Amino acid sequence: MRVVNSNKEELPPASIIAMHVDGTDKRGRSTHEILMMIAKEGTLENADMVQFGNTVFLGHTGTTSTTKMIGRAFNVDTAKNFVANGLEYIRYLQDKGITHYATQISDDKLLGIFKIVKKKLEARDSEVRILPTKSGGHAMFVNLGREFVR
């Protein structure tokens, strides 16, 4: 996957998503098909899409609770910037009143980033669990505290 340092060049959201999808395992689907699914997902009523650096975050609140969200990230930024972008996203979620957030990864190369974010969040008053998934990846569950992440 091509990496673009957002400190040198910030890309538009559509480019980030396309580059991310192009550089990941599509599990038998075409890039076009996946991009169409993401575009449709982004138009759902409870969808929330925001960009920090060269990372686009797409999340969905529940139908019965607006304080719980599940989401994912499309990233082409450097690892260091991805951590910073993730923490900025957590602050964004706190501002929106989100109290619970869940995400997952299928690429264990990103597990280190999950662990860095976990350490930073737990240094505040948030609780984080990282668990293996049946599909071989990992899921991260965050109970967001009131102290803002820095």
TIVO-2410 file (N, C-alpha, C; in nm, 3 decimals):
# residues 150
REC num residu      c1      c2      c3 atome chaine
REC   1      M   0.085  -0.117   0.000     N      A
REC   1      M   0.000   0.000   0.000    CA      A
REC   1      M   0.090   0.124   0.000     C      A
REC   2      R   0.054   0.219  -0.082     N      A
REC   2      R   0.127   0.346  -0.087    CA      A
REC   2      R   0.098   0.427   0.038     C      A
REC   3      V   0.203   0.483   0.099     N      A
REC   3      V   0.190   0.565   0.218    CA      A
REC   3      V   0.216   0.710   0.178     C      A
REC   4      V   0.127   0.799   0.224     N      A
REC   4      V   0.142   0.942   0.196    CA      A
REC   4      V   0.140   1.016   0.330     C      A
REC   5      N   0.253   1.074   0.365     N      A
REC   5      N   0.268   1.147   0.491    CA      A
REC   5      N   0.181   1.273   0.485     C      A
REC   6      S   0.082   1.280   0.574     N      A
REC   6      S  -0.011   1.393   0.573    CA      A
REC   6      S   0.056   1.523   0.615     C      A
REC   7      N   0.173   1.516   0.677     N      A
REC   7      N   0.246   1.638   0.711    CA      A
REC   7      N   0.305   1.703   0.587     C      A
REC   8      K   0.315   1.626   0.479     N      A
REC   8      K   0.369   1.678   0.353    CA      A
REC   8      K   0.261   1.697   0.247     C      A
REC   9      E   0.160   1.609   0.248     N      A
REC   9      E   0.053   1.617   0.148    CA      A
REC   9      E  -0.073   1.555   0.205     C      A
REC  10      E  -0.179   1.635   0.217     N      A
REC  10      E  -0.307   1.582   0.263    CA      A
REC  10      E  -0.394   1.551   0.143     C      A
REC  11      L  -0.442   1.429   0.139     N      A
REC  11      L  -0.523   1.381   0.027    CA      A
REC  11      L  -0.672   1.400   0.054     C      A
REC  12      P  -0.754   1.406  -0.052     N      A
REC  12      P  -0.899   1.411  -0.031    CA      A
REC  12      P  -0.951   1.274   0.014     C      A
REC  13      P  -1.063   1.271   0.084     N      A
REC  13      P  -1.117   1.145   0.137    CA      A
REC  13      P  -1.134   1.035   0.032     C      A
REC  14      A  -1.186   1.069  -0.085     N      A
REC  14      A  -1.209   0.966  -0.188    CA      A
REC  14      A  -1.078   0.899  -0.230     C      A
REC  15      S  -0.971   0.977  -0.239     N      A
REC  15      S  -0.841   0.920  -0.276    CA      A
REC  15      S  -0.789   0.828  -0.167     C      A
REC  16      I  -0.805   0.869  -0.042     N      A
REC  16      I  -0.760   0.786   0.071    CA      A
REC  16      I  -0.832   0.652   0.070     C      A
REC  17      I  -0.962   0.656   0.057     N      A
REC  17      I  -1.041   0.533   0.059    CA      A
REC  17      I  -1.002   0.443  -0.059     C      A
REC  18      A  -0.991   0.500  -0.178     N      A
REC  18      A  -0.955   0.421  -0.296    CA      A
REC  18      A  -0.816   0.359  -0.281     C      A
REC  19      M  -0.719   0.436  -0.233     N      A
REC  19      M  -0.584   0.384  -0.216    CA      A
REC  19      M  -0.581   0.274  -0.109     C      A
REC  20      H  -0.655   0.294  -0.001     N      A
REC  20      H  -0.660   0.195   0.106    CA      A
REC  20      H  -0.719   0.064   0.054     C      A
REC  21      V  -0.832   0.073  -0.013     N      A
REC  21      V  -0.899  -0.046  -0.066    CA      A
REC  21      V  -0.809  -0.117  -0.167     C      A
REC  22      D  -0.744  -0.040  -0.253     N      A
REC  22      D  -0.657  -0.099  -0.355    CA      A
REC  22      D  -0.540  -0.175  -0.292     C      A
REC  23      G  -0.497  -0.133  -0.173     N      A
REC  23      G  -0.382  -0.195  -0.109    CA      A
REC  23      G  -0.414  -0.303  -0.007     C      A
REC  24      T  -0.541  -0.344   0.001     N      A
REC  24      T  -0.579  -0.445   0.100    CA      A
REC  24      T  -0.636  -0.569   0.032     C      A
REC  25      D  -0.647  -0.677   0.108     N      A
REC  25      D  -0.705  -0.802   0.059    CA      A
REC  25      D  -0.855  -0.781   0.039     C      A
REC  26      K  -0.899  -0.799  -0.082     N      A
REC  26      K  -1.040  -0.773  -0.115    CA      A
REC  26      K  -1.126  -0.899  -0.106     C      A
REC  27      R  -1.066  -1.009  -0.066     N      A
REC  27      R  -1.137  -1.135  -0.044    CA      A
REC  27      R  -1.230  -1.172  -0.160     C      A
REC  28      G  -1.175  -1.165  -0.282     N      A
REC  28      G  -1.249  -1.207  -0.399    CA      A
REC  28      G  -1.340  -1.103  -0.462     C      A
REC  29      R  -1.350  -0.986  -0.402     N      A
REC  29      R  -1.434  -0.880  -0.458    CA      A
REC  29      R  -1.348  -0.784  -0.539     C      A
REC  30      S  -1.409  -0.716  -0.632     N      A
REC  30      S  -1.335  -0.617  -0.711    CA      A
REC  30      S  -1.324  -0.487  -0.632     C      A
REC  31      T  -1.223  -0.408  -0.666     N      A
REC  31      T  -1.206  -0.277  -0.601    CA      A
REC  31      T  -1.332  -0.193  -0.623     C      A
REC  32      H  -1.385  -0.195  -0.744     N      A
REC  32      H  -1.506  -0.118  -0.775    CA      A
REC  32      H  -1.622  -0.159  -0.685     C      A
REC  33      E  -1.643  -0.289  -0.669     N      A
REC  33      E  -1.753  -0.338  -0.586    CA      A
REC  33      E  -1.737  -0.290  -0.441     C      A
REC  34      I  -1.617  -0.297  -0.388     N      A
REC  34      I  -1.594  -0.254  -0.250    CA      A
REC  34      I  -1.615  -0.103  -0.236     C      A
REC  35      L  -1.565  -0.026  -0.332     N      A
REC  35      L  -1.584   0.119  -0.327    CA      A
REC  35      L  -1.732   0.157  -0.334     C      A
REC  36      M  -1.811   0.084  -0.411     N      A
REC  36      M  -1.955   0.110  -0.418    CA      A
REC  36      M  -2.022   0.077  -0.285     C      A
REC  37      M  -1.978  -0.031  -0.220     N      A
REC  37      M  -2.034  -0.068  -0.089    CA      A
REC  37      M  -2.002   0.040   0.015     C      A
REC  38      I  -1.879   0.091   0.012     N      A
REC  38      I  -1.839   0.195   0.107    CA      A
REC  38      I  -1.918   0.323   0.081     C      A
REC  39      A  -1.935   0.358  -0.047     N      A
REC  39      A  -2.012   0.478  -0.081    CA      A
REC  39      A  -2.155   0.466  -0.030     C      A
REC  40      K  -2.216   0.350  -0.049     N      A
REC  40      K  -2.352   0.328   0.001    CA      A
REC  40      K  -2.355   0.335   0.153     C      A
REC  41      E  -2.258   0.272   0.217     N      A
REC  41      E  -2.250   0.273   0.364    CA      A
REC  41      E  -2.240   0.416   0.417     C      A
REC  42      G  -2.164   0.499   0.349     N      A
REC  42      G  -2.146   0.637   0.392    CA      A
REC  42      G  -2.271   0.722   0.382     C      A
REC  43      T  -2.370   0.676   0.307     N      A
REC  43      T  -2.494   0.753   0.293    CA      A
REC  43      T  -2.603   0.707   0.391     C      A
REC  44      L  -2.575   0.604   0.469     N      A
REC  44      L  -2.675   0.558   0.564    CA      A
REC  44      L  -2.705   0.668   0.666     C      A
REC  45      E  -2.827   0.666   0.717     N      A
REC  45      E  -2.873   0.772   0.806    CA      A
REC  45      E  -2.785   0.790   0.930     C      A
REC  46      N  -2.736   0.681   0.985     N      A
REC  46      N  -2.658   0.691   1.109    CA      A
REC  46      N  -2.507   0.688   1.084     C      A
REC  47      A  -2.465   0.708   0.960     N      A
REC  47      A  -2.323   0.706   0.926    CA      A
REC  47      A  -2.257   0.840   0.962     C      A
REC  48      D  -2.132   0.830   1.001     N      A
REC  48      D  -2.053   0.948   1.035    CA      A
REC  48      D  -1.914   0.928   0.975     C      A
REC  49      M  -1.876   1.016   0.883     N      A
REC  49      M  -1.746   1.005   0.818    CA      A
REC  49      M  -1.668   1.134   0.842     C      A
REC  50      V  -1.541   1.118   0.884     N      A
REC  50      V  -1.457   1.233   0.913    CA      A
REC  50      V  -1.313   1.197   0.877     C      A
REC  51      Q  -1.236   1.298   0.843     N      A
REC  51      Q  -1.096   1.277   0.806    CA      A
REC  51      Q  -1.003   1.353   0.899     C      A
REC  52      F  -0.898   1.283   0.943     N      A
REC  52      F  -0.787   1.344   1.016    CA      A
REC  52      F  -0.660   1.297   0.946     C      A
REC  53      G  -0.579   1.393   0.902     N      A
REC  53      G  -0.459   1.357   0.826    CA      A
REC  53      G  -0.501   1.280   0.703     C      A
REC  54      N  -0.428   1.174   0.673     N      A
REC  54      N  -0.463   1.088   0.559    CA      A
REC  54      N  -0.530   0.960   0.607     C      A
REC  55      T  -0.621   0.978   0.703     N      A
REC  55      T  -0.703   0.869   0.754    CA      A
REC  55      T  -0.848   0.914   0.753     C      A
REC  56      V  -0.934   0.832   0.695     N      A
REC  56      V  -1.077   0.857   0.694    CA      A
REC  56      V  -1.142   0.756   0.787     C      A
REC  57      F  -1.222   0.805   0.879     N      A
REC  57      F  -1.293   0.720   0.974    CA      A
REC  57      F  -1.440   0.717   0.936     C      A
REC  58      L  -1.496   0.597   0.928     N      A
REC  58      L  -1.638   0.578   0.897    CA      A
REC  58      L  -1.700   0.500   1.012     C      A
REC  59      G  -1.797   0.560   1.078     N      A
REC  59      G  -1.861   0.495   1.191    CA      A
REC  59      G  -2.012   0.501   1.180     C      A
REC  60      H  -2.077   0.417   1.261     N      A
REC  60      H  -2.223   0.411   1.264    CA      A
REC  60      H  -2.268   0.401   1.409     C      A
REC  61      T  -2.362   0.486   1.445     N      A
REC  61      T  -2.424   0.473   1.576    CA      A
REC  61      T  -2.535   0.370   1.565     C      A
REC  62      G  -2.573   0.317   1.679     N      A
REC  62      G  -2.681   0.220   1.680    CA      A
REC  62      G  -2.816   0.284   1.652     C      A
REC  63      T  -2.913   0.204   1.623     N      A
REC  63      T  -3.047   0.256   1.596    CA      A
REC  63      T  -3.120   0.291   1.725     C      A
REC  64      T  -3.077   0.228   1.836     N      A
REC  64      T  -3.143   0.256   1.964    CA      A
REC  64      T  -3.057   0.342   2.056     C      A
REC  65      S  -2.930   0.360   2.023     N      A
REC  65      S  -2.842   0.440   2.108    CA      A
REC  65      S  -2.749   0.525   2.022     C      A
REC  66      T  -2.747   0.652   2.048     N      A
REC  66      T  -2.659   0.741   1.973    CA      A
REC  66      T  -2.524   0.760   2.044     C      A
REC  67      T  -2.503   0.688   2.153     N      A
REC  67      T  -2.376   0.700   2.226    CA      A
REC  67      T  -2.283   0.582   2.200     C      A
REC  68      K  -2.328   0.485   2.123     N      A
REC  68      K  -2.246   0.367   2.090    CA      A
REC  68      K  -2.220   0.368   1.941     C      A
REC  69      M  -2.094   0.339   1.905     N      A
REC  69      M  -2.057   0.345   1.764    CA      A
REC  69      M  -1.963   0.229   1.729     C      A
REC  70      I  -1.980   0.179   1.608     N      A
REC  70      I  -1.888   0.082   1.551    CA      A
REC  70      I  -1.832   0.146   1.425     C      A
REC  71      G  -1.705   0.126   1.398     N      A
REC  71      G  -1.648   0.193   1.283    CA      A
REC  71      G  -1.519   0.130   1.235     C      A
REC  72      R  -1.461   0.196   1.137     N      A
REC  72      R  -1.334   0.150   1.080    CA      A
REC  72      R  -1.260   0.268   1.021     C      A
REC  73      A  -1.134   0.242   0.993     N      A
REC  73      A  -1.048   0.348   0.939    CA      A
REC  73      A  -0.993   0.305   0.804     C      A
REC  74      F  -0.983   0.402   0.717     N      A
REC  74      F  -0.917   0.385   0.588    CA      A
REC  74      F  -0.792   0.472   0.595     C      A
REC  75      N  -0.677   0.409   0.600     N      A
REC  75      N  -0.555   0.484   0.626    CA      A
REC  75      N  -0.450   0.464   0.517     C      A
REC  76      V  -0.388   0.575   0.475     N      A
REC  76      V  -0.269   0.569   0.388    CA      A
REC  76      V  -0.158   0.656   0.447     C      A
REC  77      D  -0.176   0.701   0.571     N      A
REC  77      D  -0.078   0.786   0.638    CA      A
REC  77      D   0.033   0.701   0.699     C      A
REC  78      T   0.136   0.765   0.750     N      A
REC  78      T   0.245   0.696   0.819    CA      A
REC  78      T   0.191   0.635   0.949     C      A
REC  79      A   0.262   0.539   1.004     N      A
REC  79      A   0.219   0.475   1.128    CA      A
REC  79      A   0.209   0.578   1.241     C      A
REC  80      K   0.309   0.663   1.252     N      A
REC  80      K   0.309   0.765   1.358    CA      A
REC  80      K   0.188   0.858   1.343     C      A
REC  81      N   0.161   0.901   1.221     N      A
REC  81      N   0.046   0.989   1.197    CA      A
REC  81      N  -0.086   0.915   1.218     C      A
REC  82      F  -0.088   0.784   1.185     N      A
REC  82      F  -0.210   0.705   1.205    CA      A
REC  82      F  -0.247   0.702   1.353     C      A
REC  83      V  -0.147   0.687   1.441     N      A
REC  83      V  -0.175   0.690   1.585    CA      A
REC  83      V  -0.230   0.827   1.623     C      A
REC  84      A  -0.165   0.935   1.577     N      A
REC  84      A  -0.210   1.070   1.608    CA      A
REC  84      A  -0.351   1.095   1.553     C      A
REC  85      N  -0.377   1.048   1.431     N      A
REC  85      N  -0.509   1.064   1.370    CA      A
REC  85      N  -0.615   0.988   1.451     C      A
REC  86      G  -0.579   0.868   1.497     N      A
REC  86      G  -0.671   0.788   1.577    CA      A
REC  86      G  -0.706   0.855   1.708     C      A
REC  87      L  -0.607   0.915   1.772     N      A
REC  87      L  -0.632   0.985   1.897    CA      A
REC  87      L  -0.717   1.110   1.875     C      A
REC  88      E  -0.693   1.178   1.763     N      A
REC  88      E  -0.776   1.295   1.728    CA      A
REC  88      E  -0.921   1.249   1.704     C      A
REC  89      Y  -0.936   1.133   1.643     N      A
REC  89      Y  -1.069   1.078   1.619    CA      A
REC  89      Y  -1.138   1.046   1.752     C      A
REC  90      I  -1.064   0.991   1.847     N      A
REC  90      I  -1.120   0.962   1.979    CA      A
REC  90      I  -1.170   1.091   2.044     C      A
REC  91      R  -1.092   1.198   2.034     N      A
REC  91      R  -1.137   1.328   2.088    CA      A
REC  91      R  -1.266   1.373   2.018     C      A
REC  92      Y  -1.271   1.353   1.888     N      A
REC  92      Y  -1.390   1.386   1.809    CA      A
REC  92      Y  -1.512   1.308   1.861     C      A
REC  93      L  -1.492   1.178   1.887     N      A
REC  93      L  -1.601   1.096   1.938    CA      A
REC  93      L  -1.646   1.143   2.076     C      A
REC  94      Q  -1.548   1.180   2.160     N      A
REC  94      Q  -1.584   1.232   2.292    CA      A
REC  94      Q  -1.667   1.359   2.279     C      A
REC  95      D  -1.629   1.448   2.186     N      A
REC  95      D  -1.705   1.570   2.164    CA      A
REC  95      D  -1.848   1.541   2.119     C      A
REC  96      K  -1.866   1.431   2.044     N      A
REC  96      K  -1.999   1.393   1.995    CA      A
REC  96      K  -2.082   1.321   2.101     C      A
REC  97      G  -2.021   1.292   2.216     N      A
REC  97      G  -2.092   1.223   2.322    CA      A
REC  97      G  -2.091   1.071   2.309     C      A
REC  98      I  -2.004   1.017   2.226     N      A
REC  98      I  -1.992   0.871   2.211    CA      A
REC  98      I  -1.925   0.817   2.337     C      A
REC  99      T  -1.984   0.713   2.395     N      A
REC  99      T  -1.929   0.652   2.517    CA      A
REC  99      T  -1.867   0.515   2.491     C      A
REC 100      H  -1.908   0.449   2.383     N      A
REC 100      H  -1.857   0.316   2.349    CA      A
REC 100      H  -1.824   0.312   2.200     C      A
REC 101      Y  -1.707   0.259   2.168     N      A
REC 101      Y  -1.664   0.249   2.028    CA      A
REC 101      Y  -1.600   0.113   2.007     C      A
REC 102      A  -1.628   0.053   1.892     N      A
REC 102      A  -1.568  -0.076   1.856    CA      A
REC 102      A  -1.519  -0.071   1.713     C      A
REC 103      T  -1.407  -0.137   1.690     N      A
REC 103      T  -1.351  -0.149   1.556    CA      A
REC 103      T  -1.273  -0.279   1.548     C      A
REC 104      Q  -1.237  -0.320   1.428     N      A
REC 104      Q  -1.156  -0.440   1.416    CA      A
REC 104      Q  -1.060  -0.429   1.299     C      A
REC 105      I  -0.956  -0.512   1.305     N      A
REC 105      I  -0.857  -0.518   1.199    CA      A
REC 105      I  -0.840  -0.663   1.156     C      A
REC 106      S  -0.807  -0.682   1.031     N      A
REC 106      S  -0.778  -0.817   0.983    CA      A
REC 106      S  -0.628  -0.835   0.961     C      A
REC 107      D  -0.554  -0.726   0.958     N      A
REC 107      D  -0.410  -0.728   0.935    CA      A
REC 107      D  -0.337  -0.712   1.068     C      A
REC 108      D  -0.272  -0.818   1.113     N      A
REC 108      D  -0.204  -0.812   1.243    CA      A
REC 108      D  -0.087  -0.714   1.246     C      A
REC 109      K  -0.047  -0.661   1.131     N      A
REC 109      K   0.057  -0.559   1.129    CA      A
REC 109      K   0.009  -0.433   1.202     C      A
REC 110      L  -0.122  -0.416   1.211     N      A
REC 110      L  -0.179  -0.299   1.277    CA      A
REC 110      L  -0.203  -0.321   1.427     C      A
REC 111      L  -0.177  -0.441   1.475     N      A
REC 111      L  -0.200  -0.472   1.616    CA      A
REC 111      L  -0.115  -0.381   1.705     C      A
REC 112      G   0.006  -0.350   1.664     N      A
REC 112      G   0.092  -0.260   1.741    CA      A
REC 112      G   0.030  -0.122   1.757     C      A
REC 113      I  -0.038  -0.075   1.654     N      A
REC 113      I  -0.104   0.055   1.662    CA      A
REC 113      I  -0.219   0.048   1.761     C      A
REC 114      F  -0.297  -0.060   1.759     N      A
REC 114      F  -0.402  -0.080   1.859    CA      A
REC 114      F  -0.345  -0.072   2.000     C      A
REC 115      K  -0.230  -0.136   2.021     N      A
REC 115      K  -0.170  -0.139   2.155    CA      A
REC 115      K  -0.121  -0.001   2.199     C      A
REC 116      I  -0.069   0.077   2.106     N      A
REC 116      I  -0.025   0.214   2.139    CA      A
REC 116      I  -0.146   0.298   2.179     C      A
REC 117      V  -0.252   0.290   2.100     N      A
REC 117      V  -0.374   0.366   2.129    CA      A
REC 117      V  -0.432   0.321   2.264     C      A
REC 118      K  -0.433   0.191   2.289     N      A
REC 118      K  -0.482   0.137   2.416    CA      A
REC 118      K  -0.405   0.198   2.533     C      A
REC 119      K  -0.274   0.200   2.523     N      A
REC 119      K  -0.190   0.254   2.631    CA      A
REC 119      K  -0.222   0.402   2.657     C      A
REC 120      K  -0.237   0.478   2.549     N      A
REC 120      K  -0.265   0.622   2.564    CA      A
REC 120      K  -0.404   0.646   2.623     C      A
REC 121      L  -0.501   0.567   2.582     N      A
REC 121      L  -0.637   0.584   2.634    CA      A
REC 121      L  -0.647   0.542   2.780     C      A
REC 122      E  -0.579   0.434   2.816     N      A
REC 122      E  -0.585   0.386   2.953    CA      A
REC 122      E  -0.505   0.475   3.048     C      A
REC 123      A  -0.418   0.560   2.994     N      A
REC 123      A  -0.348   0.658   3.078    CA      A
REC 123      A  -0.447   0.765   3.125     C      A
REC 124      R  -0.559   0.774   3.058     N      A
REC 124      R  -0.669   0.862   3.100    CA      A
REC 124      R  -0.771   0.776   3.173     C      A
REC 125      D  -0.897   0.803   3.156     N      A
REC 125      D  -0.998   0.725   3.227    CA      A
REC 125      D  -1.082   0.637   3.134     C      A
REC 126      S  -1.026   0.600   3.021     N      A
REC 126      S  -1.095   0.510   2.928    CA      A
REC 126      S  -1.054   0.366   2.953     C      A
REC 127      E  -1.140   0.274   2.917     N      A
REC 127      E  -1.110   0.131   2.926    CA      A
REC 127      E  -1.106   0.073   2.787     C      A
REC 128      V  -1.007  -0.013   2.760     N      A
REC 128      V  -0.988  -0.070   2.627    CA      A
REC 128      V  -0.964  -0.220   2.639     C      A
REC 129      R  -1.032  -0.296   2.554     N      A
REC 129      R  -1.006  -0.440   2.542    CA      A
REC 129      R  -0.972  -0.470   2.397     C      A
REC 130      I  -0.868  -0.548   2.377     N      A
REC 130      I  -0.831  -0.595   2.243    CA      A
REC 130      I  -0.841  -0.747   2.247     C      A
REC 131      L  -0.925  -0.802   2.161     N      A
REC 131      L  -0.951  -0.945   2.161    CA      A
REC 131      L  -0.934  -1.004   2.022     C      A
REC 132      P  -0.887  -1.128   2.013     N      A
REC 132      P  -0.878  -1.193   1.882    CA      A
REC 132      P  -1.018  -1.224   1.829     C      A
REC 133      T  -1.032  -1.220   1.697     N      A
REC 133      T  -1.160  -1.254   1.634    CA      A
REC 133      T  -1.152  -1.394   1.575     C      A
REC 134      K  -1.266  -1.453   1.547     N      A
REC 134      K  -1.270  -1.587   1.487    CA      A
REC 134      K  -1.207  -1.589   1.349     C      A
REC 135      S  -1.211  -1.473   1.280     N      A
REC 135      S  -1.157  -1.467   1.144    CA      A
REC 135      S  -1.005  -1.447   1.141     C      A
REC 136      G  -0.944  -1.438   1.260     N      A
REC 136      G  -0.799  -1.426   1.265    CA      A
REC 136      G  -0.747  -1.286   1.290     C      A
REC 137      G  -0.833  -1.188   1.293     N      A
REC 137      G  -0.792  -1.051   1.320    CA      A
REC 137      G  -0.806  -1.018   1.468     C      A
REC 138      H  -0.825  -0.891   1.496     N      A
REC 138      H  -0.846  -0.844   1.633    CA      A
REC 138      H  -0.953  -0.737   1.636     C      A
REC 139      A  -1.025  -0.732   1.747     N      A
REC 139      A  -1.125  -0.628   1.769    CA      A
REC 139      A  -1.082  -0.545   1.889     C      A
REC 140      M  -1.112  -0.416   1.882     N      A
REC 140      M  -1.083  -0.327   1.994    CA      A
REC 140      M  -1.215  -0.266   2.039     C      A
REC 141      F  -1.241  -0.278   2.169     N      A
REC 141      F  -1.361  -0.223   2.231    CA      A
REC 141      F  -1.318  -0.115   2.328     C      A
REC 142      V  -1.374   0.004   2.314     N      A
REC 142      V  -1.333   0.118   2.396    CA      A
REC 142      V  -1.454   0.173   2.470     C      A
REC 143      N  -1.441   0.183   2.602     N      A
REC 143      N  -1.537   0.258   2.684    CA      A
REC 143      N  -1.470   0.393   2.708     C      A
REC 144      L  -1.520   0.495   2.639     N      A
REC 144      L  -1.456   0.627   2.646    CA      A
REC 144      L  -1.486   0.696   2.778     C      A
REC 145      G  -1.379   0.742   2.841     N      A
REC 145      G  -1.393   0.817   2.965    CA      A
REC 145      G  -1.424   0.962   2.936     C      A
REC 146      R  -1.426   1.042   3.040     N      A
REC 146      R  -1.454   1.185   3.027    CA      A
REC 146      R  -1.329   1.269   3.003     C      A
REC 147      E  -1.213   1.217   3.046     N      A
REC 147      E  -1.088   1.292   3.025    CA      A
REC 147      E  -1.051   1.287   2.878     C      A
REC 148      F  -1.025   1.404   2.822     N      A
REC 148      F  -0.990   1.410   2.681    CA      A
REC 148      F  -0.848   1.357   2.659     C      A
REC 149      V  -0.833   1.285   2.552     N      A
REC 149      V  -0.705   1.226   2.513    CA      A
REC 149      V  -0.620   1.335   2.452     C      A
REC 150      R  -0.490   1.333   2.481     N      A
REC 150      R  -0.399   1.431   2.422    CA      A
REC 150      R  -0.293   1.363   2.342     C      A
***
